[in-house]
Amino acid sequence: MIEAAIPVDESQRLAALRSMQLLDTPPDPHIDALLRIAQRLFGVSSTLVTLIDTDRQWFKGRIGATDLEGPRDVSFCGHTILSEDILYVQDAHSDERFFDNPAVTGYPFVRFYAGIALHAPNGSRIGSFCVHDTMPRGLTDAERDALGDFRQLFEALFVAHQLRMDAAWLQEALGAAERRALIDPLTQLWNRQGLRTMLPALVSRAEREELKVGFIYGDLDHFKRINDEHGHAGGDQVLIQSGQRMVAAIRPHDLAIRLGGEELAVLALVADEQELGLMAERLRLAFCRQPFELEAGALDVTISLGIAVAEPSEVGDDGHTLLERADAGLYQAKREGRNRVVRG
Ligand SMILES: Nc1nc2c(ncn2[C@@H]2O[C@H](COP(=O)(O)OP(=O)(O)OP(=O)(O)O)[C@@H](O)[C@H]2O)c(=O)[nH]1
């Protein structure tokens, strides 16, 4: 038997696995449903979603197999996560890596195996989706394609799971009264205190996932004029619709904030400044592309944006420097003529 090597990015991989909060969690009905479909499609005895932890393989979902976990060093999936390629074993009895593997010589008596690596959003291979059977068999091109399609679906379910876990954390960590105090009642965005409260959790998540902390500082252009022409109620309508456009333009786990007045912001975890710049540009277009709808009719609204990115270790308790840098970009954007994104 040949033991699987340890991936070169092992510590980053394990950090990504931990941050997904998938290990030792209850069964996921959607993952199980997909595994059942796969079992019927491939006509095999077992289908599994396996996560490769430090010393063990743990099955997030398993159909046709009974064990919930096993040692990593004898796992087939330990081999699968070493590459982007499908690992295909036609007959384990005649494969030098697996012929004397305990899962081949004993229960579940694997002969045929096909597996594909599953990724965390940062690209780390945290586990695999595999199908295996007690009889040797081939793998058709259509089945190879199907493995890729299932991979996409399982990875989407992983992300959905992580979002649910984050939401649950928020529910647990903050009582309803406390949450209310952190939400701006007009726009339903986080308020300044909400940003302060949520910042440490986002910073530690950035650390875990080896991402940077990005801040987009926005300010509606000529808002005073909007108020003057459409009244305070019209201005409020613009703020409400601004909040809606913001959340639609960012990702679910980014924080949309109303810092006060017509100052809007986004706190986002990003790989680099370029990614944050693209996000800010998407935000800018979300405002100027289509007029706002007011009772009095359509109204063109634009926003100026400043952006800044920092390593998690540089952010500090209140993100003061990061916000100041993004604010400097915003100031510049206003001076250069508004309706633009400028780096702070
Ligand atoms: N309707 C409404 N107006 C607000 C609210 N908070 C602040 N404002 C108004 O927002 C306006 C901000 O105007 P300024 O800071 O002068 O800037 P501006 O007109 O947006 O111009 P630039 O930022 O330079 O493009 C003021 O008229 C405030 O009264 C609010 O909650 N609702």
The ligand as a MOL file (V3000), in Angstrom:
LIG
                    3D

  0  0  0     0  0            999 V3000
M  V30 BEGIN CTAB
M  V30 COUNTS 32 34 0 0 0
M  V30 BEGIN ATOM
M  V30 1 N -33.1930 62.9200 3.8060 0
M  V30 2 C -32.1560 62.7910 4.6180 0
M  V30 3 N -31.1070 63.6480 4.4980 0
M  V30 4 C -30.0510 63.5090 5.3020 0
M  V30 5 C -29.9920 62.4960 6.2770 0
M  V30 6 N -28.8130 62.6000 6.9260 0
M  V30 7 C -28.1310 63.6400 6.3770 0
M  V30 8 N -28.8790 64.2080 5.3860 0
M  V30 9 C -28.5510 65.3470 4.5170 0
M  V30 10 O -27.4780 64.9980 3.6660 0
M  V30 11 C -26.9000 66.2180 3.1480 0
M  V30 12 C -25.3920 66.0590 3.0680 0
M  V30 13 O -24.9170 67.1010 2.2700 0
M  V30 14 P -23.3890 67.4970 2.1380 0
M  V30 15 O -22.5700 66.7500 3.1560 0
M  V30 16 O -23.3100 68.9710 2.1220 0
M  V30 17 O -22.9250 66.9220 0.7680 0
M  V30 18 P -23.6320 66.6640 -0.6230 0
M  V30 19 O -24.7290 67.5950 -0.9450 0
M  V30 20 O -23.9990 65.2000 -0.6700 0
M  V30 21 O -22.4730 66.9200 -1.6420 0
M  V30 22 P -21.1560 66.0720 -1.9250 0
M  V30 23 O -20.9900 65.0520 -0.8390 0
M  V30 24 O -20.0450 67.0640 -1.9260 0
M  V30 25 O -21.3710 65.4250 -3.2510 0
M  V30 26 C -27.3400 67.3190 4.1060 0
M  V30 27 O -28.2570 68.1510 3.4300 0
M  V30 28 C -28.0520 66.5640 5.2490 0
M  V30 29 O -29.1520 67.2950 5.7840 0
M  V30 30 C -31.1350 61.6130 6.4010 0
M  V30 31 O -31.1990 60.7120 7.2210 0
M  V30 32 N -32.1590 61.7930 5.5490 0
M  V30 END ATOM
M  V30 BEGIN BOND
M  V30 1 1 1 2
M  V30 2 2 2 3
M  V30 3 1 2 32
M  V30 4 1 3 4
M  V30 5 2 4 5
M  V30 6 1 4 8
M  V30 7 1 5 6
M  V30 8 1 5 30
M  V30 9 2 6 7
M  V30 10 1 7 8
M  V30 11 1 8 9
M  V30 12 1 9 10
M  V30 13 1 9 28
M  V30 14 1 10 11
M  V30 15 1 11 12
M  V30 16 1 11 26
M  V30 17 1 12 13
M  V30 18 1 13 14
M  V30 19 2 14 15
M  V30 20 1 14 16
M  V30 21 1 14 17
M  V30 22 1 17 18
M  V30 23 2 18 19
M  V30 24 1 18 20
M  V30 25 1 18 21
M  V30 26 1 21 22
M  V30 27 2 22 23
M  V30 28 1 22 24
M  V30 29 1 22 25
M  V30 30 1 26 27
M  V30 31 1 26 28
M  V30 32 1 28 29
M  V30 33 2 30 31
M  V30 34 1 30 32
M  V30 END BOND
M  V30 END CTAB
M  END
